[in-house]
Amino acid sequence: MFVFALAVVFKLVSIQFIQGEEYRQLAEKRTVKDFDIEPNRGNVYSADGSLLATSIPKYDIRLDAVQAQQAVFDEHIGALADSLSVYKGKSASYYKDIIRKARRNKNRYFLLARNISYSDYIRLRNFPLLNKGAIGGGLIVEQTTRREHPMGEIAARSIGYERVDENQYATRVGIDGAFGEKYLRGVKGKRLKQKIGNGQWKPIADFDQVEPQDGYDVYTTIDVNIQDIAHHSLLGQLEKYEAEHGCVVVMEVKTGEIRAISNLARTSKGTYYEKLNYAVGESHEPGSTFKTMAMIAALEDKVIDTSTIVDTKSGTKYFYGRTISDSHRGGYGKISAAKALEVSSNIGLATIVDDHYSKNPEKFLDRLSKWKLDQPLGVSIIGEGKPDIPRPGASNWSRNALPSMAYGYNLTMTPLQTLAFYNAIANNGEMIKPRFIRSVKSFDKHVEVFKKQVLVDKICSDKTLAEIKDILKNIVIRGTGKNMYSETFSMAGKTGTARTDYANYEEWRKDKKYISSFAGYFPADNPKYSCIVVIHKPSTKVGYYGADVSGPVFKRIAQKIYTDTPLIDDVKTLDFNDKLVNEDYENYFDNVNKYKALMPSVVGMPAMDAIALLENLQVNVKVKLRGSGTVKSQSVDKHQKLKPNQTIVLEAS
C-alpha cells in the first residue's frame, strides 16, 4: 500500500509539474477557441445614392447567470426584471423567477432577447446588471447581419446576393454576388469564446479580439425612377397576356450604363416575381430582331442597297426543301429591301442572305464575328448566357442554316447581347459593353471607378447607319410597329416574334408558343436610351406578336421616362446681359446701401427680394408676408425710422 501510494504521488507530481504545461495547453485548446466575426457587408446604391441593398445588424442578448457575485446579483435582479417587464411585456416576477432559476442551474448562456435591432441592443445593455458588462454582470452579446433590399422585389435578382453554406460553397447572384468577394464582403474579425458545456460557447469578453473590417460600398448605374417604370410596365403586360416570363433592360446610349433591368416569372398562383436574371443569362432564338443585323451586313458588304427589289412571292417560298412563310396572308410580292425589313418579311431577309452568301457563308458569319455577336459581352454579373452562331461543320449547320439565321432562327443570343447591338446603332456605330457598376467607395473615398468600355469602334459606315436608322424609324411609323407610333414622341426599333419549343412541330401546332420582343431606342433622332423587351410564351388567346405584346411596354417606358424624368438641357454659358435684370439689381443694390435704419419702399418688388432687403438692414426687424408674388403695400411708411424687433407686414399678390 505504501509503494502504491508513492506511485500515485509520483504520477500526480509528474502530471502537475513535468507534463503540466502540455495538458494545460490541451485543455485550453479544447475549451477556448477563436470564432470568426462576420463584417458588415458593404451597401449597394443606385446611381442617385438610393439604397438598394444593405446589411442590418441583429443581436442576441444572453446572460451568464453565474458570473456576477451574489451580492451584485441580489442587488440588481429586481431592477433587471422590472426593465425586462417593460421591454417584453410579461410581469417582473416572471423574469425574476426564470433568471434566479438560471443561476441555480448554473446556466451560463441564458437567452434574454433574440434577433433585436441595434437601438434595442443599446437599450438592453444599459439595463441593471447587464450594464456591468461581461465580467461584472455576465452580459453576452452575439451579433449577426441580415441582408435587406429596401426596394423590395424590384430588381431583386439583378441586385442579387451572395450566400455561403457550411462547406464554404458560395452561391453568387447579380451585382451583390459578382462584387461580393472583391469589394462587398469585408474582412472577418476574431472573438475568443469558452466552451461551457452542452456544445455551447460563451464569449470570454464583451469585445472582439480582432475587429472585423466592413466591406466597401458599390454604386450601381441603376436609376430607381426608371427601374420602377420598367418593372411596373413589364408586370402589367405579363399579367395582361398571362405570359410565362419576361424581361426588360433600359441602357443609356452614350455610356452603356444600365438604368433599369427587370426579370419577372409567373408562379403557379398567377403572380410574378424575380426568379432568374433572364436578360443576362437566358440565350434564345431572337427571331425578327436579328433581321436588323442581317440587313446591316448586306448593306455594309454592298451586296444590296435599300432599293434592291426582293421577290417575297405570295407569302411562301421553298429553301432547300423547306418552306419559309411570312405572317402576312398573300405575301408582299416584289418589294424593296428596306420595305422587307419594315414589314419584317422572313422571305425577304432569307432571300437576301441566301442569294448573296450561300456560296460563301463565312463572309456573312465573319461579319457577325467582327461585331462580336458570337462572344459573351463579359458583363460583371455572373451567369451570362453564351451566344451560339453556328458555322459550317457544326452539328446544327445545314444548307438551311443561313436563310434561317437571316430572320433570327438557328442561332441564340441573350436579350442583353441583342440590346448592345441596337445601342451601337443609336450610338453612331460605337458598340459599348453594358455596365452595371459606376464606382466602389469606402465612405466618400473612391476605391475604383468603372469607365466606358468600347467593344467595337464602328459597326458600319455612316451611310449604312443612316439607312438603317431611317428603316428602324419607319418601322414604328408605318411598319410592323405602327401601333406604337406617337405624333408627339419619336421611337425607333424592330419588332420580333419567334416560335419557341417547336422541336416537335405537331405538338407545337396543338399548343403554339412564341417569344415576343421589341428592341430599339428613343428619341429616334437624338437617342438617349436604348431598350429591349422580351416576353416568353404569352397566351395566344390574347395575342403574341411583338408589336402587340412587347411594343406597348417599350412605348410606355419611353414616354414615362420623359414624362417623369425629363431631360435637362445643358446651360452652355452663364455670361449674358439682360437690361431689365440689370436695372432690377441696381435698384436693389441702391436700396441696400441707402437705407440702413430707415424703412425703404418695397412696393412693386418681388416679395422674396423685399424680405431679403428688410432682413439685411442694420436694425433687426421681423417681417410678416401675407400672400405671394409682388408687394402691394407695407405697414411702415417709407423713410420712417425703424426700431429693433419692430414687425413689418407686407401685403403681396
C-alpha positions as CSV (number, residue, x, y, z in Angstrom):
1,M,0.0,0.0,0.0
2,F,2.9,2.3,0.8
3,V,4.5,1.6,-2.6
4,F,1.2,2.1,-4.3
5,A,0.7,5.5,-2.5
6,L,4.2,6.6,-3.6
7,A,3.3,5.7,-7.2
8,V,0.2,7.8,-7.1
9,V,2.1,10.7,-5.6
10,F,4.8,10.4,-8.3
11,K,2.2,10.4,-11.0
12,L,0.4,13.4,-9.6
13,V,3.7,15.3,-9.4
14,S,4.6,14.2,-13.0
15,I,1.3,15.4,-14.3
16,Q,1.4,18.7,-12.4
17,F,5.0,19.8,-13.0
18,I,6.5,17.7,-15.7
19,Q,3.6,17.3,-18.2
20,G,1.5,20.1,-16.7
21,E,2.1,22.7,-19.4
22,E,1.3,20.3,-22.2
23,Y,-2.0,19.3,-20.5
24,R,-2.9,22.9,-19.7
25,Q,-2.4,23.9,-23.4
26,L,-4.5,20.9,-24.5
27,A,-7.3,21.8,-22.1
28,E,-7.3,25.4,-23.2
29,K,-7.3,24.4,-26.8
30,R,-10.4,22.3,-26.2
31,T,-12.2,24.8,-24.1
32,V,-11.1,28.2,-25.6
33,K,-11.4,28.9,-29.3
34,D,-11.3,31.8,-31.7
35,F,-14.5,32.3,-33.6
36,D,-14.9,34.3,-36.9
37,I,-16.9,37.6,-36.6
38,E,-18.6,38.4,-39.9
39,P,-18.0,42.0,-41.0
40,N,-20.8,44.3,-42.2
41,R,-21.3,43.7,-45.9
42,G,-21.0,46.9,-48.0
43,N,-24.1,48.6,-49.2
44,V,-25.3,48.7,-52.8
45,Y,-26.6,52.0,-54.0
46,S,-28.3,53.3,-57.1
47,A,-26.9,56.0,-59.4
48,D,-28.6,58.7,-57.4
49,G,-27.5,57.3,-54.0
50,S,-30.7,55.4,-53.1
51,L,-30.1,52.3,-51.0
52,L,-30.6,49.1,-53.0
53,A,-29.1,46.5,-50.6
54,T,-27.8,46.8,-47.1
55,S,-26.7,44.7,-44.1
56,I,-28.8,45.2,-41.0
57,P,-27.1,44.1,-37.7
58,K,-29.1,41.9,-35.4
59,Y,-28.2,41.0,-31.8
60,D,-28.9,38.1,-29.4
61,I,-28.6,39.1,-25.7
62,R,-27.7,36.4,-23.3
63,L,-26.7,36.2,-19.6
64,D,-24.1,34.3,-17.8
65,A,-26.2,33.8,-14.8
66,V,-23.3,32.6,-12.7
67,Q,-20.8,35.3,-13.5
68,A,-21.9,38.2,-11.2
69,Q,-21.1,38.0,-7.5
70,Q,-24.0,37.1,-5.2
71,A,-24.3,40.5,-3.6
72,V,-24.3,42.2,-7.0
73,F,-26.8,39.8,-8.4
74,D,-29.2,40.2,-5.5
75,E,-28.9,44.0,-5.6
76,H,-29.8,44.3,-9.3
77,I,-32.0,41.3,-10.1
78,G,-35.3,43.2,-9.2
79,A,-34.4,46.2,-11.3
80,L,-33.4,44.0,-14.2
81,A,-36.7,42.1,-14.0
82,D,-38.6,45.4,-14.0
83,S,-36.8,46.6,-17.1
84,L,-37.4,43.4,-18.9
85,S,-41.0,43.5,-18.0
86,V,-41.4,47.0,-19.6
87,Y,-39.4,45.9,-22.7
88,K,-41.0,42.5,-23.3
89,G,-44.4,42.8,-21.6
90,K,-44.5,39.9,-19.1
91,S,-44.6,40.5,-15.3
92,A,-41.4,41.4,-13.4
93,S,-41.9,38.4,-11.1
94,Y,-41.8,36.1,-14.2
95,Y,-38.4,37.4,-15.2
96,K,-37.1,37.4,-11.7
97,D,-38.0,33.7,-11.3
98,I,-36.6,32.5,-14.6
99,I,-33.3,34.4,-14.0
100,R,-33.0,33.1,-10.5
101,K,-33.7,29.6,-11.8
102,A,-31.0,30.0,-14.5
103,R,-28.5,30.9,-11.7
104,R,-29.5,27.9,-9.6
105,N,-29.0,25.7,-12.6
106,K,-25.6,27.3,-13.4
107,N,-26.8,28.4,-16.8
108,R,-24.0,30.4,-18.3
109,Y,-25.8,31.1,-21.7
110,F,-29.3,32.2,-20.8
111,L,-31.2,33.9,-23.6
112,L,-32.8,37.2,-22.8
113,A,-33.6,38.6,-26.3
114,R,-33.1,37.3,-29.9
115,N,-32.6,39.0,-33.2
116,I,-33.1,42.5,-31.9
117,S,-32.1,45.8,-33.6
118,Y,-29.2,48.0,-32.8
119,S,-31.3,50.5,-30.9
120,D,-32.8,47.7,-28.8
121,Y,-29.4,46.3,-28.2
122,I,-28.2,49.7,-26.8
123,R,-31.3,49.8,-24.7
124,L,-30.8,46.3,-23.2
125,R,-27.1,46.6,-22.4
126,N,-28.0,49.6,-20.2
127,F,-30.4,47.6,-18.1
128,P,-29.4,47.0,-14.5
129,L,-26.8,44.2,-14.1
130,L,-26.3,44.0,-17.8
131,N,-24.7,47.5,-17.7
132,K,-21.8,46.0,-15.7
133,G,-20.6,44.1,-18.8
134,A,-19.3,40.6,-19.3
135,I,-17.1,40.4,-16.2
136,G,-19.2,42.2,-13.6
137,G,-22.7,41.3,-14.8
138,G,-22.4,38.3,-17.2
139,L,-23.6,40.1,-20.3
140,I,-23.2,38.1,-23.5
141,V,-23.7,39.8,-26.9
142,E,-23.8,37.9,-30.2
143,Q,-24.1,39.9,-33.4
144,T,-25.3,38.6,-36.8
145,T,-26.2,40.5,-40.0
146,R,-29.1,40.2,-42.4
147,R,-29.2,41.4,-46.0
148,E,-32.2,43.5,-46.9
149,H,-33.4,45.2,-50.1
150,P,-35.2,48.4,-49.3
151,M,-36.8,48.4,-52.8
152,G,-38.4,45.0,-52.1
153,E,-38.7,42.7,-55.1
154,I,-37.9,45.4,-57.7
155,A,-34.7,44.4,-59.5
156,A,-34.0,41.9,-56.6
157,R,-32.4,39.4,-59.0
158,S,-30.1,41.9,-60.6
159,I,-29.1,43.4,-57.2
160,G,-28.6,39.8,-56.1
161,Y,-27.0,38.1,-53.2
162,E,-24.0,36.0,-52.0
163,R,-24.7,33.0,-49.8
164,V,-22.0,30.7,-48.4
165,D,-23.0,27.4,-46.9
166,E,-21.4,25.4,-44.1
167,N,-19.0,23.8,-46.7
168,Q,-17.9,27.3,-47.8
169,Y,-19.6,26.8,-51.2
170,A,-20.8,30.2,-52.4
171,T,-23.9,30.9,-54.5
172,R,-23.4,34.3,-56.2
173,V,-26.2,36.1,-57.9
174,G,-26.4,39.6,-59.5
175,I,-24.4,42.6,-58.6
176,D,-24.1,41.6,-54.9
177,G,-22.7,38.2,-55.9
178,A,-20.4,39.5,-58.6
179,F,-18.7,42.1,-56.4
180,G,-19.1,40.3,-53.1
181,E,-15.7,38.6,-52.8
182,K,-13.6,41.5,-54.0
183,Y,-15.5,44.5,-52.5
184,L,-18.6,44.0,-50.5
185,R,-17.7,41.1,-48.2
186,G,-15.1,42.8,-46.0
187,V,-12.6,41.1,-43.7
188,K,-13.6,38.8,-40.8
189,G,-12.8,39.6,-37.2
190,K,-12.0,37.2,-34.3
191,R,-13.7,36.7,-31.0
192,L,-12.4,34.4,-28.2
193,K,-15.1,32.1,-26.7
194,Q,-15.0,29.5,-24.0
195,K,-16.8,26.1,-24.1
196,I,-19.4,25.9,-21.3
197,G,-20.9,22.5,-21.9
198,N,-23.7,21.1,-24.0
199,G,-21.8,22.2,-27.1
200,Q,-22.3,25.9,-26.2
201,W,-19.6,28.6,-26.4
202,K,-19.6,31.8,-24.4
203,P,-17.6,34.9,-25.3
204,I,-14.9,35.5,-22.8
205,A,-15.2,39.3,-23.0
206,D,-17.7,41.8,-24.5
207,F,-15.2,43.0,-27.1
208,D,-13.7,41.4,-30.2
209,Q,-10.0,40.3,-30.2
210,V,-9.8,41.4,-33.8
211,E,-12.3,43.8,-35.1
212,P,-13.9,43.0,-38.4
213,Q,-13.4,45.3,-41.4
214,D,-16.6,46.3,-43.1
215,G,-16.9,45.9,-46.9
216,Y,-16.8,48.6,-49.5
217,D,-19.9,50.2,-50.9
218,V,-20.8,49.6,-54.5
219,Y,-22.6,52.3,-56.5
220,T,-24.6,50.9,-59.5
221,T,-25.8,52.6,-62.6
222,I,-29.5,51.8,-61.8
223,D,-31.9,54.8,-61.8
224,V,-34.6,54.0,-59.2
225,N,-37.2,56.0,-61.1
226,I,-36.6,54.3,-64.4
227,Q,-36.3,51.0,-62.7
228,D,-39.8,51.5,-61.1
229,I,-41.2,52.5,-64.5
230,A,-39.7,49.4,-66.3
231,H,-40.7,47.0,-63.6
232,H,-44.4,48.0,-63.5
233,S,-44.7,48.4,-67.2
234,L,-43.4,44.8,-67.7
235,L,-45.5,43.5,-64.9
236,G,-48.7,44.9,-66.3
237,Q,-48.1,43.4,-69.7
238,L,-47.2,40.0,-68.3
239,E,-50.4,39.9,-66.3
240,K,-52.5,41.0,-69.3
241,Y,-51.1,38.3,-71.6
242,E,-50.6,35.7,-68.9
243,A,-47.1,35.2,-70.1
244,E,-44.6,32.7,-68.6
245,H,-41.8,35.1,-68.0
246,G,-40.2,38.3,-69.4
247,C,-37.5,40.8,-69.1
248,V,-36.8,44.5,-69.9
249,V,-33.5,46.4,-70.0
250,V,-33.0,50.1,-70.3
251,M,-29.5,51.3,-71.3
252,E,-28.0,54.8,-71.6
253,V,-26.8,55.1,-75.2
254,K,-23.6,57.1,-74.7
255,T,-22.2,55.4,-71.6
256,G,-23.6,51.9,-71.7
257,E,-24.8,52.3,-68.2
258,I,-27.8,50.0,-67.4
259,R,-30.5,52.3,-66.0
260,A,-33.1,49.6,-65.3
261,I,-33.3,45.8,-65.6
262,S,-36.4,43.8,-64.6
263,N,-36.9,40.0,-64.8
264,L,-40.3,38.5,-63.8
265,A,-41.6,34.9,-63.9
266,R,-45.1,33.6,-63.3
267,T,-45.9,31.5,-60.3
268,S,-48.4,28.7,-60.0
269,K,-50.8,31.2,-58.4
270,G,-50.5,33.6,-61.3
271,T,-48.4,36.2,-59.6
272,Y,-44.9,37.3,-60.8
273,Y,-41.6,37.6,-59.0
274,E,-37.9,37.9,-59.8
275,K,-37.0,34.3,-60.3
276,L,-34.0,34.4,-62.7
277,N,-32.0,37.0,-64.5
278,Y,-33.3,36.2,-67.9
279,A,-31.9,39.4,-69.6
280,V,-28.3,38.4,-68.8
281,G,-28.5,34.6,-68.6
282,E,-31.1,33.3,-71.0
283,S,-30.0,32.6,-74.6
284,H,-32.8,32.0,-77.1
285,E,-33.6,32.4,-80.7
286,P,-34.1,36.2,-81.1
287,G,-36.4,36.0,-84.1
288,S,-37.1,39.1,-86.2
289,T,-35.0,41.5,-84.0
290,F,-32.0,39.7,-85.7
291,K,-33.1,40.8,-89.1
292,T,-31.5,44.2,-88.5
293,M,-28.1,42.6,-88.1
294,A,-28.6,40.6,-91.4
295,M,-29.7,43.8,-93.2
296,I,-26.7,45.8,-92.0
297,A,-24.3,43.0,-93.0
298,A,-25.8,43.0,-96.6
299,L,-25.7,46.8,-96.8
300,E,-22.2,47.1,-95.5
301,D,-20.9,44.4,-97.8
302,K,-22.6,46.3,-100.7
303,V,-24.4,43.2,-102.0
304,I,-27.6,45.2,-101.9
305,D,-28.8,48.7,-101.3
306,T,-32.1,49.8,-99.6
307,S,-33.8,50.0,-103.0
308,T,-32.9,46.5,-104.2
309,I,-36.0,44.6,-105.2
310,V,-36.7,41.3,-103.4
311,D,-39.4,38.9,-104.6
312,T,-41.3,37.6,-101.5
313,K,-43.7,35.7,-103.7
314,S,-47.2,35.1,-102.4
315,G,-46.1,34.6,-98.8
316,T,-44.4,31.2,-99.1
317,K,-41.1,30.2,-100.6
318,Y,-39.1,26.9,-100.6
319,F,-35.5,26.9,-99.5
320,Y,-33.7,23.6,-99.9
321,G,-36.8,21.5,-99.4
322,R,-38.1,23.6,-96.6
323,T,-40.9,26.2,-96.7
324,I,-40.4,29.7,-95.2
325,S,-43.5,31.8,-94.9
326,D,-44.5,35.4,-94.0
327,S,-47.1,36.3,-91.4
328,H,-48.9,38.5,-93.9
329,R,-51.5,36.4,-95.8
330,G,-50.9,36.5,-99.5
331,G,-47.4,37.8,-99.1
332,Y,-45.9,41.2,-100.2
333,G,-44.8,40.3,-103.7
334,K,-41.9,42.3,-105.1
335,I,-40.7,44.9,-102.6
336,S,-37.6,46.9,-101.8
337,A,-35.0,45.6,-99.3
338,A,-35.9,48.5,-96.9
339,K,-39.6,47.6,-97.2
340,A,-38.7,43.9,-96.4
341,L,-37.3,44.9,-93.1
342,E,-40.1,47.4,-92.4
343,V,-42.8,44.7,-92.8
344,S,-40.5,42.1,-91.2
345,S,-40.6,39.7,-94.2
346,N,-39.0,36.3,-93.4
347,I,-38.8,35.5,-97.1
348,G,-37.3,38.9,-97.9
349,L,-34.4,38.6,-95.5
350,A,-33.8,34.9,-96.1
351,T,-33.7,35.6,-99.9
352,I,-31.2,38.5,-99.5
353,V,-28.8,36.4,-97.3
354,D,-29.2,33.2,-99.3
355,D,-28.7,34.9,-102.7
356,H,-25.5,36.7,-101.7
357,Y,-23.9,34.5,-99.1
358,S,-24.9,30.8,-99.8
359,K,-21.7,30.2,-101.8
360,N,-19.5,31.9,-99.1
361,P,-21.3,31.7,-95.8
362,E,-18.1,32.5,-94.0
363,K,-18.3,36.1,-95.3
364,F,-21.6,36.6,-93.5
365,L,-20.5,34.8,-90.4
366,D,-17.2,36.8,-90.3
367,R,-19.3,40.0,-90.3
368,L,-21.2,38.8,-87.3
369,S,-18.0,37.7,-85.6
370,K,-16.5,41.2,-86.3
371,W,-19.4,42.6,-84.3
372,K,-18.6,40.0,-81.5
373,L,-22.1,38.7,-81.7
374,D,-20.7,35.2,-81.3
375,Q,-19.0,36.1,-77.9
376,P,-20.3,36.9,-74.5
377,L,-20.2,40.6,-73.6
378,G,-18.2,39.8,-70.5
379,V,-20.5,41.8,-68.1
380,S,-19.8,41.8,-64.4
381,I,-22.9,39.8,-63.4
382,I,-22.1,36.1,-63.1
383,G,-24.0,33.7,-65.3
384,E,-24.1,35.4,-68.7
385,G,-25.6,33.2,-71.4
386,K,-23.4,32.2,-74.3
387,P,-24.4,33.1,-77.8
388,D,-24.5,30.3,-80.4
389,I,-23.9,31.2,-84.0
390,P,-23.1,28.0,-85.9
391,R,-20.5,27.7,-88.7
392,P,-20.1,25.1,-91.4
393,G,-19.2,21.8,-89.9
394,A,-21.2,22.3,-86.7
395,S,-23.9,19.8,-85.7
396,N,-26.6,22.4,-86.2
397,W,-25.3,23.6,-89.6
398,S,-27.1,22.7,-92.8
399,R,-27.9,24.4,-96.2
400,N,-31.0,25.9,-94.4
401,A,-28.9,27.3,-91.6
402,L,-28.0,30.6,-93.4
403,P,-31.5,31.6,-94.6
404,S,-32.9,30.6,-91.1
405,M,-30.3,32.8,-89.4
406,A,-31.3,35.8,-91.6
407,Y,-34.7,36.0,-89.8
408,G,-33.4,35.1,-86.3
409,Y,-33.6,31.3,-86.1
410,N,-30.9,28.6,-85.8
411,L,-28.8,30.9,-83.5
412,T,-29.2,32.0,-79.9
413,M,-28.4,35.3,-78.1
414,T,-29.3,36.8,-74.8
415,P,-31.6,39.9,-74.6
416,L,-28.6,42.0,-73.3
417,Q,-26.4,40.9,-76.2
418,T,-29.1,42.0,-78.7
419,L,-29.6,45.3,-76.9
420,A,-25.9,46.0,-77.1
421,F,-26.0,45.9,-80.9
422,Y,-29.1,48.2,-81.1
423,N,-27.4,50.6,-78.7
424,A,-24.5,50.7,-81.1
425,I,-26.8,51.8,-83.9
426,A,-28.2,54.6,-81.7
427,N,-24.6,55.5,-80.6
428,N,-23.4,56.2,-84.2
429,G,-21.9,52.8,-84.6
430,E,-19.8,52.6,-81.3
431,M,-20.6,49.3,-79.5
432,I,-20.2,49.6,-75.8
433,K,-20.2,46.9,-73.1
434,P,-23.3,47.2,-70.9
435,R,-22.2,48.4,-67.4
436,F,-23.9,47.8,-64.1
437,I,-21.4,49.4,-61.8
438,R,-20.3,53.1,-61.6
439,S,-17.8,53.0,-58.7
440,V,-16.7,51.4,-55.5
441,K,-16.3,53.6,-52.4
442,S,-15.1,53.5,-48.8
443,F,-17.2,56.2,-47.2
444,D,-16.6,59.2,-49.6
445,K,-13.3,57.9,-51.0
446,H,-13.2,56.2,-54.4
447,V,-11.6,52.7,-54.3
448,E,-12.3,52.0,-58.0
449,V,-14.1,53.8,-60.8
450,F,-15.5,51.9,-63.8
451,K,-15.4,53.7,-67.1
452,K,-17.0,53.1,-70.5
453,Q,-15.5,50.0,-72.4
454,V,-15.7,50.0,-76.2
455,L,-16.2,46.6,-77.8
456,V,-16.4,47.7,-81.4
457,D,-15.2,51.1,-82.5
458,K,-17.6,51.3,-85.5
459,I,-20.0,48.5,-86.6
460,C,-20.6,50.0,-90.0
461,S,-20.2,53.1,-92.2
462,D,-22.1,56.3,-91.6
463,K,-24.0,55.7,-94.9
464,T,-25.3,52.3,-93.6
465,L,-26.0,53.7,-90.2
466,A,-28.2,56.5,-91.7
467,E,-30.1,54.0,-93.9
468,I,-30.7,51.5,-91.1
469,K,-31.8,54.4,-88.7
470,D,-34.4,55.5,-91.3
471,I,-35.7,52.0,-91.6
472,L,-36.0,51.5,-87.8
473,K,-37.8,54.8,-87.5
474,N,-40.2,53.9,-90.3
475,I,-40.9,50.5,-88.7
476,V,-42.6,52.5,-85.9
477,I,-44.2,55.0,-88.3
478,R,-45.6,52.6,-90.9
479,G,-44.2,49.2,-90.4
480,T,-44.8,46.3,-88.0
481,G,-44.6,48.7,-85.1
482,K,-47.1,51.3,-86.3
483,N,-49.4,50.6,-83.4
484,M,-46.7,52.2,-81.2
485,Y,-46.5,55.4,-83.3
486,S,-46.9,58.7,-81.4
487,E,-47.0,62.1,-83.1
488,T,-45.5,63.8,-80.0
489,F,-42.7,61.3,-79.3
490,S,-40.4,59.6,-81.7
491,M,-39.1,56.0,-81.3
492,A,-37.2,53.6,-83.5
493,G,-36.7,49.8,-83.3
494,K,-37.6,46.4,-84.5
495,T,-40.4,44.0,-83.5
496,G,-39.7,40.3,-83.1
497,T,-41.9,37.3,-82.9
498,A,-40.3,33.9,-82.7
499,R,-41.6,30.4,-82.2
500,T,-40.3,28.5,-79.2
501,D,-40.4,24.9,-78.1
502,Y,-41.1,23.8,-81.7
503,A,-38.8,20.7,-81.9
504,N,-41.9,18.6,-82.2
505,Y,-43.9,20.6,-84.8
506,E,-47.1,18.6,-84.5
507,E,-47.1,19.1,-80.7
508,W,-46.3,22.8,-81.2
509,R,-49.3,23.3,-83.6
510,K,-51.6,22.0,-80.8
511,D,-50.2,24.4,-78.3
512,K,-48.4,27.2,-80.0
513,K,-45.7,29.1,-78.0
514,Y,-44.0,32.3,-79.0
515,I,-41.3,34.8,-77.8
516,S,-42.4,38.4,-78.4
517,S,-39.8,41.1,-78.4
518,F,-39.0,44.7,-79.3
519,A,-35.6,46.3,-79.4
520,G,-34.8,49.9,-80.2
521,Y,-34.1,53.4,-78.9
522,F,-35.6,56.7,-78.2
523,P,-35.9,59.5,-79.1
524,A,-35.4,58.4,-82.7
525,D,-33.4,61.5,-83.9
526,N,-31.3,62.1,-80.8
527,P,-31.2,58.8,-78.9
528,K,-30.8,59.0,-75.1
529,Y,-31.8,55.5,-74.1
530,S,-31.9,52.1,-75.8
531,C,-34.3,49.4,-74.6
532,I,-35.3,45.8,-75.2
533,V,-38.4,44.0,-74.0
534,V,-38.7,40.2,-74.3
535,I,-41.8,38.3,-73.2
536,H,-41.9,34.5,-73.3
537,K,-45.0,32.4,-74.1
538,P,-47.8,34.9,-73.9
539,S,-51.3,33.5,-74.2
540,T,-52.1,33.1,-77.9
541,K,-55.7,33.7,-77.0
542,V,-54.8,37.3,-76.1
543,G,-52.0,37.9,-78.6
544,Y,-48.4,37.1,-79.4
545,Y,-47.0,39.4,-82.0
546,G,-44.0,41.5,-80.8
547,A,-45.7,44.8,-81.7
548,D,-48.8,43.9,-79.6
549,V,-47.1,42.2,-76.6
550,S,-43.7,43.8,-76.1
551,G,-44.1,47.0,-78.1
552,P,-46.5,48.7,-75.7
553,V,-44.1,48.0,-72.8
554,F,-41.3,49.8,-74.8
555,K,-43.6,52.7,-75.6
556,R,-44.8,53.1,-72.0
557,I,-41.3,53.0,-70.6
558,A,-40.1,55.6,-73.2
559,Q,-42.9,58.0,-72.7
560,K,-42.9,57.7,-68.9
561,I,-39.2,58.3,-68.7
562,Y,-39.6,61.6,-70.5
563,T,-42.7,62.5,-68.5
564,D,-41.4,61.6,-65.1
565,T,-37.7,62.2,-65.6
566,P,-37.4,64.8,-68.5
567,L,-34.1,65.7,-70.0
568,I,-32.5,68.9,-68.8
569,D,-30.7,70.9,-71.4
570,D,-27.1,71.8,-70.6
571,V,-26.5,75.5,-70.0
572,K,-23.8,76.5,-72.5
573,T,-23.0,79.8,-70.9
574,L,-23.8,81.9,-67.9
575,D,-22.4,85.1,-69.4
576,F,-25.4,87.1,-70.6
577,N,-26.8,90.6,-70.2
578,D,-30.4,91.5,-69.7
579,K,-31.3,95.1,-69.4
580,L,-34.3,94.6,-67.1
581,V,-32.4,92.2,-64.8
582,N,-29.6,94.6,-64.5
583,E,-31.9,97.5,-63.7
584,D,-33.7,95.5,-61.0
585,Y,-30.3,94.5,-59.5
586,E,-29.1,98.2,-59.5
587,N,-32.3,99.3,-57.7
588,Y,-32.0,96.6,-55.1
589,F,-28.3,97.4,-54.5
590,D,-29.0,101.1,-54.2
591,N,-31.8,100.4,-51.6
592,V,-29.5,98.2,-49.6
593,N,-26.8,100.9,-49.4
594,K,-29.2,103.9,-48.9
595,Y,-31.5,102.5,-46.2
596,K,-29.6,101.4,-43.1
597,A,-32.1,102.2,-40.3
598,L,-35.0,103.8,-42.3
599,M,-37.9,102.0,-43.9
600,P,-37.4,101.7,-47.7
601,S,-40.2,101.5,-50.2
602,V,-40.6,97.8,-51.2
603,V,-43.9,98.2,-53.1
604,G,-43.7,96.7,-56.5
605,M,-40.7,94.5,-55.6
606,P,-40.9,90.7,-55.6
607,A,-41.9,89.6,-52.1
608,M,-38.7,87.5,-51.7
609,D,-36.5,90.4,-52.6
610,A,-38.3,92.7,-50.2
611,I,-37.9,90.2,-47.3
612,A,-34.2,89.8,-48.1
613,L,-33.8,93.6,-48.2
614,L,-35.5,94.2,-44.9
615,E,-33.8,91.4,-43.1
616,N,-30.4,92.8,-44.1
617,L,-30.9,96.3,-42.6
618,Q,-28.8,97.5,-39.7
619,V,-31.8,97.3,-37.5
620,N,-33.2,93.8,-36.7
621,V,-36.8,93.7,-37.7
622,K,-39.5,91.0,-38.1
623,V,-41.1,90.6,-41.5
624,K,-44.5,89.0,-42.0
625,L,-45.7,88.3,-45.5
626,R,-49.3,87.9,-46.5
627,G,-49.8,86.4,-49.9
628,S,-47.2,85.9,-52.5
629,G,-45.9,87.5,-55.7
630,T,-45.3,91.3,-55.8
631,V,-45.6,93.6,-52.8
632,K,-48.7,95.7,-52.9
633,S,-48.4,97.5,-49.6
634,Q,-46.2,97.8,-46.5
635,S,-47.3,98.5,-42.9
636,V,-44.5,101.0,-42.2
637,D,-44.2,104.1,-44.4
638,K,-41.2,104.9,-46.5
639,H,-38.4,106.9,-44.6
640,Q,-39.8,106.0,-41.2
641,K,-37.1,105.2,-38.6
642,L,-37.2,101.6,-37.6
643,K,-36.9,100.2,-34.1
644,P,-35.3,97.0,-33.1
645,N,-37.6,93.9,-33.2
646,Q,-40.3,96.1,-35.0
647,T,-42.8,94.0,-37.0
648,I,-43.3,94.9,-40.7
649,V,-46.3,93.4,-42.5
650,L,-46.1,93.1,-46.3
651,E,-49.2,92.5,-48.4
652,A,-48.5,90.7,-51.7
653,S,-50.5,89.5,-54.7
